[in-house]
Amino acid sequence: MSAAATLTGPWRGLSPAVWILVVARAVNRIGAFTLPFLGVVLTVEFGTSLGQTGLIIAVFGAATIPSRLLGGQLADRLGRRRTIVVGLTGCAIAQLWIALSHALWSAVLATILLGLAFEIYEPPSQAMIADVTEPANRPAAYGLYSAALAAAGVLAGLLAAALSHWDLRWLFVADAITCLSCAALVALALPADVRREPSKEPTSTVSVWRDRRLLLLLASGTIFATIYMQLIIGMPLTLLEQGLPKSGTGLILALSAITLIAAQRLLRVQHLDDFQSIRIGYALLAAGLLVSAVAHSLAIFLVAAILWSLGDLFLLTRYLTQASGLAPDEARGRYLAVFGLSWGIATTIAPITVTQLLETAGPTGLWLTSAGVAAVLAVLQPWFRKRLA
């Protein structure tokens, strides 16, 4: 088998639209390293306390909730491609506003705008992948999506490490540029939106909210997303608390991305069902969090990043596969939007839990608590199987 075939093995035969989306999101991902530094920018550039920083980022997270719902509604009504372009353009405007802000009130308003635009493009992107992919191939398609984001994340982490030595505002300028580049690629390369005939069956938002399996999946996904966001928000603040260099966050992001790419090629996880994969993922995530709890040097934090990144490999794509599998075709955008609320809720909760636990229990208490929650979710997977499978 050729090297090219080995590289693309599980992804051969996927729709060209999937590859275009993957490339576009990878371009966007190269610049999307600002969120881990938002708390540092607020603390260092604007002099906010840990409590104020947590509250501002929580407001950002709350703003992403209507953003995700709007993205789902627009995806099913306006069209996938148009919605993606609208969301990315809004993100670029907000990022530039943050970079140009010199007063805290201006930065807060820009952060709220960023939240309102931040999740618009996710439901149409995920729905389009499901639209053009057979159910059996969706784990591979979402796996490709994650692998491409991880590959771009390597460069993102290195760029973050380099730019963090300068004014941190340049991070937001770089992200704005990649958002606009991604929007242009989507607008030019993806096929035009197809006008969908209205379904004869009622597909109101109420029917989506009545699906108990979706709500249970939303609850489980919210807990995972909260742990994930605690890592994104809490790791830079942990390094800051322990006097480690700001550039360490960029190195951790880069190593995390490299781990995801290498593990996806070396570990054959397609034969596992969703619940087996999720259980293994939570066990690895808990191990990485335990190592983070006892780490006092950058080298140990890098070891921890390898462990929790391996956990992410088993978790991220499987949750998307489960959510898309529950959705009827005509409401897929709304189903994925409702499931995606887990990230908005998590982004609202995580800044508060991170800053409060850092202030009261320190980094050890923060990561030990997170590890305990991950371990409980690993144990509960047979219970979830009975109610979701």
TAQUIQUI-V409814 format. One record per residue. N is the residue number from 1. RES is the residue in one letter. SS is DSSP state (alpha for helix, beta for strand, coil for the rest). Layout:
N/RES/SS
N/RES/SS
//
This chain:
1/M/coil
2/S/coil
3/A/alpha
4/A/alpha
5/A/alpha
6/T/alpha
7/L/alpha
8/T/alpha
9/G/alpha
10/P/alpha
11/W/alpha
12/R/coil
13/G/coil
14/L/coil
15/S/coil
16/P/alpha
17/A/alpha
18/V/alpha
19/W/alpha
20/I/alpha
21/L/alpha
22/V/alpha
23/V/alpha
24/A/alpha
25/R/alpha
26/A/alpha
27/V/alpha
28/N/alpha
29/R/alpha
30/I/alpha
31/G/alpha
32/A/coil
33/F/coil
34/T/coil
35/L/alpha
36/P/alpha
37/F/alpha
38/L/alpha
39/G/alpha
40/V/alpha
41/V/alpha
42/L/alpha
43/T/alpha
44/V/alpha
45/E/alpha
46/F/coil
47/G/coil
48/T/coil
49/S/coil
50/L/alpha
51/G/alpha
52/Q/alpha
53/T/alpha
54/G/alpha
55/L/alpha
56/I/alpha
57/I/alpha
58/A/alpha
59/V/alpha
60/F/alpha
61/G/alpha
62/A/alpha
63/A/alpha
64/T/alpha
65/I/alpha
66/P/alpha
67/S/alpha
68/R/alpha
69/L/alpha
70/L/alpha
71/G/alpha
72/G/alpha
73/Q/alpha
74/L/alpha
75/A/alpha
76/D/alpha
77/R/alpha
78/L/coil
79/G/coil
80/R/alpha
81/R/alpha
82/R/alpha
83/T/alpha
84/I/alpha
85/V/alpha
86/V/alpha
87/G/alpha
88/L/alpha
89/T/alpha
90/G/alpha
91/C/alpha
92/A/alpha
93/I/alpha
94/A/alpha
95/Q/alpha
96/L/alpha
97/W/alpha
98/I/alpha
99/A/alpha
100/L/alpha
101/S/coil
102/H/coil
103/A/coil
104/L/alpha
105/W/alpha
106/S/alpha
107/A/alpha
108/V/alpha
109/L/alpha
110/A/alpha
111/T/alpha
112/I/alpha
113/L/alpha
114/L/alpha
115/G/alpha
116/L/alpha
117/A/alpha
118/F/alpha
119/E/coil
120/I/alpha
121/Y/alpha
122/E/alpha
123/P/alpha
124/P/alpha
125/S/alpha
126/Q/alpha
127/A/alpha
128/M/alpha
129/I/alpha
130/A/alpha
131/D/alpha
132/V/coil
133/T/coil
134/E/coil
135/P/alpha
136/A/alpha
137/N/alpha
138/R/alpha
139/P/alpha
140/A/alpha
141/A/alpha
142/Y/alpha
143/G/alpha
144/L/alpha
145/Y/alpha
146/S/alpha
147/A/alpha
148/A/alpha
149/L/alpha
150/A/alpha
151/A/alpha
152/A/alpha
153/G/alpha
154/V/alpha
155/L/alpha
156/A/alpha
157/G/alpha
158/L/alpha
159/L/alpha
160/A/alpha
161/A/alpha
162/A/alpha
163/L/alpha
164/S/coil
165/H/coil
166/W/coil
167/D/coil
168/L/coil
169/R/alpha
170/W/alpha
171/L/alpha
172/F/alpha
173/V/alpha
174/A/alpha
175/D/alpha
176/A/alpha
177/I/alpha
178/T/alpha
179/C/alpha
180/L/alpha
181/S/alpha
182/C/alpha
183/A/alpha
184/A/alpha
185/L/alpha
186/V/alpha
187/A/alpha
188/L/alpha
189/A/alpha
190/L/coil
191/P/coil
192/A/coil
193/D/coil
194/V/coil
195/R/coil
196/R/coil
197/E/coil
198/P/coil
199/S/coil
200/K/coil
201/E/coil
202/P/coil
203/T/coil
204/S/coil
205/T/alpha
206/V/alpha
207/S/alpha
208/V/alpha
209/W/alpha
210/R/coil
211/D/coil
212/R/alpha
213/R/alpha
214/L/alpha
215/L/alpha
216/L/alpha
217/L/alpha
218/L/alpha
219/A/alpha
220/S/alpha
221/G/alpha
222/T/alpha
223/I/alpha
224/F/alpha
225/A/alpha
226/T/alpha
227/I/alpha
228/Y/alpha
229/M/alpha
230/Q/alpha
231/L/alpha
232/I/alpha
233/I/alpha
234/G/alpha
235/M/alpha
236/P/alpha
237/L/alpha
238/T/alpha
239/L/alpha
240/L/alpha
241/E/alpha
242/Q/coil
243/G/coil
244/L/coil
245/P/coil
246/K/coil
247/S/alpha
248/G/alpha
249/T/alpha
250/G/alpha
251/L/alpha
252/I/alpha
253/L/alpha
254/A/alpha
255/L/alpha
256/S/alpha
257/A/alpha
258/I/alpha
259/T/alpha
260/L/alpha
261/I/alpha
262/A/alpha
263/A/alpha
264/Q/alpha
265/R/alpha
266/L/alpha
267/L/coil
268/R/coil
269/V/coil
270/Q/coil
271/H/coil
272/L/coil
273/D/coil
274/D/alpha
275/F/alpha
276/Q/alpha
277/S/alpha
278/I/alpha
279/R/alpha
280/I/alpha
281/G/alpha
282/Y/alpha
283/A/alpha
284/L/alpha
285/L/alpha
286/A/alpha
287/A/alpha
288/G/alpha
289/L/alpha
290/L/alpha
291/V/alpha
292/S/alpha
293/A/alpha
294/V/alpha
295/A/coil
296/H/coil
297/S/coil
298/L/alpha
299/A/alpha
300/I/alpha
301/F/alpha
302/L/alpha
303/V/alpha
304/A/alpha
305/A/alpha
306/I/alpha
307/L/alpha
308/W/alpha
309/S/alpha
310/L/alpha
311/G/alpha
312/D/alpha
313/L/alpha
314/F/alpha
315/L/alpha
316/L/alpha
317/T/alpha
318/R/alpha
319/Y/alpha
320/L/alpha
321/T/alpha
322/Q/alpha
323/A/alpha
324/S/alpha
325/G/alpha
326/L/alpha
327/A/coil
328/P/coil
329/D/alpha
330/E/alpha
331/A/alpha
332/R/alpha
333/G/alpha
334/R/alpha
335/Y/alpha
336/L/alpha
337/A/alpha
338/V/alpha
339/F/alpha
340/G/alpha
341/L/alpha
342/S/alpha
343/W/alpha
344/G/alpha
345/I/alpha
346/A/alpha
347/T/alpha
348/T/alpha
349/I/alpha
350/A/alpha
351/P/alpha
352/I/alpha
353/T/alpha
354/V/alpha
355/T/alpha
356/Q/alpha
357/L/alpha
358/L/alpha
359/E/alpha
360/T/alpha
361/A/coil
362/G/alpha
363/P/alpha
364/T/alpha
365/G/alpha
366/L/alpha
367/W/alpha
368/L/alpha
369/T/alpha
370/S/alpha
371/A/alpha
372/G/alpha
373/V/alpha
374/A/alpha
375/A/alpha
376/V/alpha
377/L/alpha
378/A/alpha
379/V/alpha
380/L/coil
381/Q/alpha
382/P/alpha
383/W/alpha
384/F/alpha
385/R/alpha
386/K/alpha
387/R/alpha
388/L/alpha
389/A/coil
//
